[in-house]
């Protein structure tokens, strides 16, 4: 398998998991989420699916770029990447499906940690695979703030 196939495969995996997350959100986005107090910095609804689509593509590119990299850390980086994917999906489950901003906040803090660990490790192994994750890291920081705001004011 070549690097291009690896990148495409990881993009498909990330987009599929994003789609699965959106299924968990659909009912709550109509019935529950609009009733909550939101931060004044909350973007319009259409921004979220667009941003997440781009971020899932960038995540897939990052993971795919590690294919074939000879390092004792590469396998560990894939474990970190897989864990952050699971935490990403769990956030939708906790926050939207269970309608629990508190559980969502605890999850997103773990997610932040695992993404940062992946970033640092990837930076050592393949700098470009790490740097392409910067938009995701910035968006997660913003999402953590938004989740925290909802947790505190609802």
JOMO-V743282 format. One record per backbone hydrogen bond with DSSP energy under -1.0 kcal/mol. CO is the residue of the C=O (numbers start at 1). NH is the residue of the N-H. If there is no record, write none. Layout:
CO/NH  CO/NH
This chain:
2/6  3/7  4/8  5/9  6/10  7/11  8/12  9/13  10/14  11/15  12/16  13/17  14/18  15/19  16/20  17/21  18/22  19/23  20/24  21/25  22/26  25/29  27/31  28/32  28/33  32/35  33/36  39/42  44/47  46/50  47/51  48/52  49/53  50/54  51/55  52/56  53/57  54/58  55/59  56/60  57/61  58/62  59/63  60/64  61/65  63/66  64/67  66/69  69/71  73/77  74/78  75/79  76/80  77/81  78/82  79/83  80/84  81/85  82/86  83/87  84/88  85/89  86/90  87/91  88/92  89/93  90/94  91/95  92/96  92/97  93/98  94/100  100/104  101/105  102/106  103/107  104/108  105/109  106/110  107/111  108/112  109/113  110/114  111/115  112/116  113/117  114/118  115/119  116/120  117/121  118/122  119/123  120/124  121/125  122/126  126/129  126/130  127/131  128/132  130/133  131/134  133/137  134/138  135/139  136/140  137/141  138/142  139/143  140/144  141/145  142/146  143/147  144/148  145/149  146/150  147/151  148/152  149/153
